[in-house]
Amino acid sequence: MASGTAYRREQPQNPWCPRNHNVELYKAPPNKAATTRTRSRIPMIDRYALPPEILHEILLNLDFPSLGMLRRVDTTRRYWVESLPAYSLLKKHASCALHNMHTKKCLSYFPISWLLAEFRHPWCRTCGDFGPLLYMATLTRSCYMCNERRPEYELAAVDAVCCHFALTLKDLKSTPIISSDQYKHRERLTDYSGAKALGRKLHGSHQKMKQACQDNKERREQNHKRRL
């Protein structure tokens, strides 16, 4: 019912009866649907929320896909994520690079603070020259010469790394793995020097790593002969 001025007659049967203007006006209640739509645009205030400075420090330790999922929870979490300066800057100025990293399935390995620091660093991390390239396996800025010649920027197949350094897929769980789409089958690649250092760390020394690799090779040969 709409709001407005209403009059009441004390004697309805007498049409010439004067109208009583001293009546209480009717006030219609607000529309519930309109109130719900208006409230949904305003982020809910959580009384248990942390201060913005501490909240931003926590969000900076999350990766980009996790922030995207948090943003879809409700309007409050969406406001938290979109008020983060690092998220807005990367989404605005590095959308193509982020899309490529998401396609290679390596975007979830790096927190957003690391992404912002590396994208804002214009120089090569190895020689100090201008670094227009980004080595996705370790998220490192590099120049053309270092990316072509330095062993720190060398990729290797995951199967080959596991075979040569006596590693398992469980050992490489925290190591960034890039999904390459250059071939018909999507080959998975990882950082060669990082995998080598991980093998030395797990086995104790380079000699023990080579011995473990030789033992795995003999075990595979025995299993193959047994199946034949």
C-alpha positions in Angstrom: 0.0 0.0 0.0 1.4 3.4 -1.0 2.0 6.2 1.5 -0.3 9.2 1.4 -3.0 11.3 3.2 -6.1 9.5 4.4 -9.4 11.0 5.8 -12.1 9.4 7.9 -15.7 10.4 8.2 -17.4 10.1 11.5 -20.9 9.6 9.9 -20.4 7.9 6.5 -24.2 7.9 5.8 -24.2 11.7 5.8 -22.3 12.8 2.7 -22.4 16.5 3.8 -20.6 15.7 7.1 -17.5 17.7 7.4 -14.2 15.8 7.3 -12.1 15.3 10.3 -8.6 16.3 9.5 -7.2 15.3 13.0 -6.5 11.8 12.0 -3.2 9.9 12.1 -1.7 9.4 8.7 -0.9 5.9 7.5 2.7 5.1 6.8 3.4 2.1 4.6 6.2 -0.2 5.5 9.3 -0.2 3.3 9.6 -2.6 0.4 11.5 -5.7 1.6 12.9 -6.5 -1.8 14.3 -3.0 -2.3 15.8 -3.1 1.3 17.5 -6.4 0.5 19.0 -5.2 -2.7 20.3 -2.0 -1.0 21.9 -3.9 1.8 23.6 -6.4 -0.5 25.7 -3.6 -2.0 27.1 -2.6 1.3 29.8 -4.8 2.7 29.0 -6.4 6.0 31.1 -5.1 8.9 32.6 -8.0 10.9 33.2 -6.9 14.5 35.8 -9.7 14.8 37.8 -8.5 11.8 41.4 -7.5 12.2 42.8 -4.1 11.4 43.3 -3.4 7.7 47.1 -3.3 8.0 47.3 -6.8 9.6 44.6 -8.1 7.2 46.6 -6.9 4.2 49.7 -8.6 5.5 47.9 -11.9 5.8 46.4 -11.6 2.3 49.8 -10.8 0.8 50.9 -14.3 1.8 48.2 -15.9 -0.4 48.6 -16.8 -4.0 46.5 -15.3 -6.8 44.0 -18.2 -7.3 43.3 -18.3 -3.5 42.5 -14.6 -3.5 40.2 -15.2 -6.4 38.3 -17.9 -4.5 38.2 -15.8 -1.3 36.8 -12.9 -3.4 33.8 -15.1 -4.4 32.7 -15.9 -0.8 30.7 -12.8 0.0 30.7 -9.0 -0.3 32.9 -8.6 2.7 35.6 -10.8 1.5 35.4 -9.3 -1.9 35.9 -5.9 -0.4 38.9 -7.2 1.5 40.6 -8.5 -1.7 39.8 -5.6 -3.9 41.0 -3.1 -1.3 44.5 -4.8 -1.4 46.7 -2.6 -3.5 48.9 -5.5 -4.8 45.9 -7.3 -6.1 44.6 -4.3 -8.0 48.0 -3.4 -9.5 48.7 -6.9 -10.7 45.2 -7.3 -12.1 45.4 -4.0 -14.0 49.0 -4.0 -15.3 50.1 -7.7 -15.5 46.9 -9.5 -16.6 48.6 -11.1 -19.6 51.6 -12.5 -17.6 49.2 -13.8 -14.9 47.1 -15.5 -17.6 50.2 -17.2 -19.0 51.2 -18.4 -15.6 47.8 -19.7 -15.0 47.8 -21.5 -18.3 51.2 -23.1 -17.3 49.7 -24.1 -14.0 52.4 -22.5 -11.9 50.6 -19.4 -10.6 49.5 -21.1 -7.3 53.1 -21.6 -6.2 54.0 -18.0 -5.5 52.3 -15.6 -3.0 51.1 -12.3 -4.3 53.8 -10.3 -2.4 56.4 -12.2 -4.3 54.6 -11.6 -7.6 54.4 -7.9 -7.0 58.1 -7.6 -5.9 59.3 -9.4 -9.0 57.1 -7.6 -11.5 58.2 -4.2 -10.1 61.9 -5.2 -10.3 63.2 -4.2 -13.8 66.7 -5.7 -13.6 68.1 -9.2 -14.1 68.6 -11.0 -10.8 71.9 -12.5 -12.1 73.9 -9.9 -13.9 72.0 -6.6 -13.1 71.2 -5.8 -16.7 67.7 -5.0 -17.9 65.5 -8.1 -17.4 62.6 -8.2 -19.8 62.1 -12.0 -19.3 60.5 -13.9 -16.4 61.7 -17.4 -15.5 58.4 -19.0 -14.4 60.0 -22.0 -12.6 61.4 -19.8 -9.9 59.7 -16.5 -10.7 63.0 -14.7 -11.4 63.7 -11.7 -13.7 66.3 -12.4 -16.3 67.9 -10.9 -19.4 68.3 -12.7 -22.8 71.9 -13.7 -22.2 71.4 -15.2 -18.8 68.3 -16.9 -19.8 70.1 -18.6 -22.7 73.4 -19.5 -21.1 73.2 -19.6 -17.3 72.4 -23.0 -15.7 70.1 -21.3 -13.2 67.5 -20.9 -16.0 67.5 -24.5 -17.3 64.3 -26.6 -17.4 64.1 -30.4 -17.3 61.2 -32.9 -17.6 59.9 -34.1 -14.3 60.4 -37.8 -15.2 64.0 -37.2 -16.1 64.6 -35.2 -12.9 63.1 -38.0 -10.8 65.3 -40.6 -12.6 68.6 -38.7 -12.4 68.3 -37.3 -8.9 66.5 -40.3 -7.2 63.4 -38.2 -6.4 59.7 -38.9 -6.3 56.7 -36.9 -7.1 56.1 -36.5 -3.4 59.5 -34.9 -3.0 58.7 -32.4 -5.8 55.4 -31.4 -4.2 56.6 -28.0 -3.1 58.6 -27.4 -6.3 57.0 -25.3 -9.1 56.0 -27.5 -12.0 55.3 -26.0 -15.4 52.9 -27.6 -17.8 54.2 -27.2 -21.3 51.8 -27.2 -24.3 54.3 -27.2 -27.1 53.7 -30.9 -27.8 50.6 -32.9 -28.3 51.0 -34.4 -24.8 51.3 -31.8 -22.0 54.9 -32.3 -20.7 55.6 -31.2 -17.2 58.8 -29.3 -16.6 60.6 -28.1 -13.5 63.8 -26.2 -12.5 66.9 -28.4 -13.1 69.2 -26.7 -10.6 66.6 -26.6 -7.9 65.8 -30.3 -8.3 69.5 -31.2 -8.2 69.9 -29.2 -5.0 66.8 -30.9 -3.5 68.3 -34.3 -4.4 71.6 -33.5 -2.6 69.7 -32.2 0.4 67.5 -35.3 0.7 70.3 -37.9 0.2 73.0 -36.0 2.1 75.7 -35.7 -0.6 76.3 -36.0 -4.3 77.8 -39.5 -4.1 74.9 -40.8 -2.0 72.5 -39.3 -4.6 74.3 -41.1 -7.5 74.3 -44.3 -5.5 70.5 -44.0 -4.8 70.0 -43.3 -8.5 71.9 -46.4 -9.5 70.0 -48.6 -7.0 66.7 -47.3 -8.4 67.9 -48.2 -11.9 68.9 -51.7 -11.0 65.5 -52.2 -9.2 63.6 -51.1 -12.3 65.6 -53.5 -14.5 64.9 -56.4 -12.1 61.2 -55.5 -12.1 61.2 -55.4 -15.9 62.9 -58.8 -16.2 60.5 -60.3 -13.7 57.5 -59.1 -15.8 59.1 -60.7 -18.9 
